[in-house]
């Protein structure tokens, strides 16, 4: 899971400032959940660009759905998200991580990169998402969701072409704000996964 900004060219009005994202332009936030085949499983959009990933997540339908997910399942998110039993995040690098924790972070990052490729593919296929001239928020949300639906249809019929993936530097909505552990159960679950990874992968 990750977030991305959809620029709103020409956005004006008294509420414009609330749409200014951390990169300095007005945008809508789009939260995307995908699988390792780059298929979009869930998309949440409509929040102004100034809203943090964690808040978008907690207000989304997928967050409510995840409350009932069995303990053995979870999403992967970066450090912008809270650590929950249903969303695993990296260990905060405070300069004192163990070799096991560093290995966990490396495997976590390499596994989660599929969502970055998914967003890159979506924006590569639908380049209007990089420069959206829509002043109507509702229409813009409908078009973003429609693009995600067509993305999945194209993926199922044509597969993925490398040249269609347009991953931009710093495209993620994540900033320097890091959320800490919200649940002892979640922390214990991450530690168990960390220990299992240390047995599966040789720690250098």
C-alpha positions in Angstrom: 0.0 0.0 0.0 1.2 3.5 -0.8 -0.2 6.9 -1.7 0.4 9.2 -4.7 -0.5 12.7 -5.6 -2.8 13.5 -8.6 -2.0 17.2 -9.5 -5.0 19.5 -9.9 -4.0 22.1 -12.5 -5.9 25.3 -12.2 -7.3 24.5 -8.7 -8.5 27.8 -7.2 -10.9 29.1 -4.6 -10.9 29.6 -0.8 -10.0 26.0 0.0 -7.1 25.8 -2.5 -4.5 25.9 0.4 -5.8 22.7 1.9 -5.0 20.9 -1.4 -1.4 22.0 -1.4 0.7 18.8 -0.9 4.2 18.6 0.6 5.6 19.1 -2.9 4.0 22.5 -3.1 1.2 22.1 -5.7 -2.5 21.4 -5.3 -3.4 17.8 -5.6 -5.7 15.0 -4.6 -4.4 12.1 -2.6 -4.8 8.6 -4.0 -4.2 5.6 -1.8 -3.5 2.4 -3.7 -3.4 -1.2 -2.6 -2.1 -3.8 -5.1 -0.9 -7.4 -5.3 2.5 -8.6 -6.6 1.0 -8.8 -10.1 0.4 -5.0 -10.0 -3.4 -5.5 -10.0 -5.1 -2.7 -8.0 -7.1 -4.3 -5.2 -8.4 -1.0 -3.7 -8.1 2.7 -4.4 -9.2 5.5 -2.2 -9.2 9.1 -3.5 -10.8 12.4 -2.7 -8.7 13.6 0.2 -6.8 16.9 -0.3 -3.1 16.6 -0.9 -2.3 18.1 2.5 -3.8 15.1 4.3 -1.3 12.6 5.6 -1.2 8.9 4.5 -2.1 7.6 7.9 -5.2 9.7 8.1 -6.3 8.7 4.6 -5.8 5.1 5.6 -7.8 5.3 8.8 -10.7 7.0 7.0 -10.7 4.5 4.2 -13.0 1.5 3.6 -10.0 -0.8 3.4 -9.0 0.1 7.0 -12.5 -0.9 8.2 -12.3 -4.1 6.1 -8.9 -5.0 7.6 -10.3 -5.1 11.1 -11.7 -8.6 10.3 -8.6 -10.0 8.5 -7.2 -13.1 10.1 -4.0 -12.6 12.1 -1.8 -14.3 9.5 -2.6 -11.7 6.9 -1.5 -8.1 6.5 -0.6 -5.3 4.1 2.9 -3.8 3.7 3.2 -0.1 4.2 6.1 2.3 4.6 6.9 4.3 7.8 4.2 6.8 7.0 1.6 4.2 8.2 0.9 3.1 11.7 2.1 -0.4 12.7 -1.0 -2.5 13.2 -1.5 -6.3 13.2 -3.0 -5.9 9.7 -0.3 -3.6 8.3 3.4 -4.3 8.7 5.8 -1.3 8.5 9.7 -1.1 8.6 11.6 -0.8 11.9 12.5 2.8 12.5 16.2 3.2 11.8 17.6 4.9 14.9 21.1 3.8 14.2 20.9 0.8 16.5 19.0 -1.7 14.4 20.1 -5.4 14.7 21.2 -7.4 11.7 17.9 -9.2 11.8 15.9 -5.9 11.8 18.0 -4.6 8.9 17.3 -7.8 7.0 13.6 -7.5 7.7 13.6 -3.9 6.4 15.4 -4.9 3.2 13.0 -7.8 2.5 10.0 -5.5 3.4 11.2 -2.8 1.0 11.9 -5.2 -1.9 8.4 -6.8 -1.4 6.6 -3.5 -1.2 8.2 -2.0 -4.3 5.4 -3.6 -6.4 3.1 -0.8 -5.3 5.5 1.8 -6.6 5.7 -0.1 -9.9 1.9 -0.3 -9.9 1.5 3.5 -9.5 4.2 4.0 -12.1 2.3 1.7 -14.5 -1.0 3.5 -13.8 0.5 6.9 -14.5 2.5 5.6 -17.4 -0.7 4.4 -19.1 -2.8 7.3 -18.1 -0.5 10.3 -18.3 -3.3 12.7 -17.6 -3.0 11.6 -14.0 0.3 13.6 -14.0 -1.3 16.8 -15.1 -5.0 16.8 -14.4 -6.9 19.8 -15.6 -10.1 19.1 -13.7 -11.6 21.7 -11.3 -14.5 19.4 -10.3 -13.3 17.2 -7.4 -16.1 14.7 -7.8 -15.5 14.2 -11.5 -11.8 14.0 -10.9 -12.3 11.2 -8.4 -14.5 9.3 -10.8 -11.9 9.5 -13.5 -9.1 8.4 -11.2 -11.1 5.3 -10.1 -12.1 4.6 -13.7 -8.4 4.7 -14.7 -7.7 2.1 -12.0 -10.5 -0.1 -13.4 -9.2 0.1 -16.9 -5.6 -0.4 -15.6 -6.8 -3.8 -14.3 -8.5 -4.7 -17.5 -5.4 -3.9 -19.5 -3.2 -5.8 -17.1 -5.4 -9.0 -17.5 -5.4 -8.8 -21.3 -2.0 -7.3 -22.3 0.2 -7.8 -19.3 3.0 -5.4 -18.3 5.3 -3.6 -20.7 8.4 -2.2 -19.0 8.3 1.0 -21.0 4.8 1.7 -19.7 6.1 2.0 -16.1 6.9 5.6 -15.3 8.2 5.7 -11.7 9.1 9.2 -10.8 11.6 10.1 -8.1 9.8 11.0 -4.9 6.4 10.1 -6.3 5.3 8.7 -3.0 3.2 10.8 -0.7 5.3 9.7 2.3 7.2 12.4 4.2 9.5 12.5 7.2 6.7 11.9 9.7 7.0 8.4 11.0 4.3 6.7 13.0 5.2 4.5 15.9 3.8 1.2 17.1 0.1 1.4 18.0 -0.3 -2.1 19.3 1.8 -4.5 21.3 0.3 -7.4 19.3 1.5 -5.7 16.1 5.0 -5.2 17.4 5.2 -8.8 18.5 3.9 -10.0 15.2 6.6 -8.0 13.3 9.3 -9.4 15.7 8.1 -13.0 14.9 8.3 -12.3 11.2 11.7 -10.7 11.7 13.0 -13.9 13.4 11.6 -16.2 10.7 13.3 -14.1 8.0 16.6 -14.4 9.8 16.3 -18.2 9.6 15.1 -18.1 5.9 17.7 -15.6 4.7 21.4 -15.8 5.6 22.3 -12.6 7.4 25.5 -11.0 6.1 
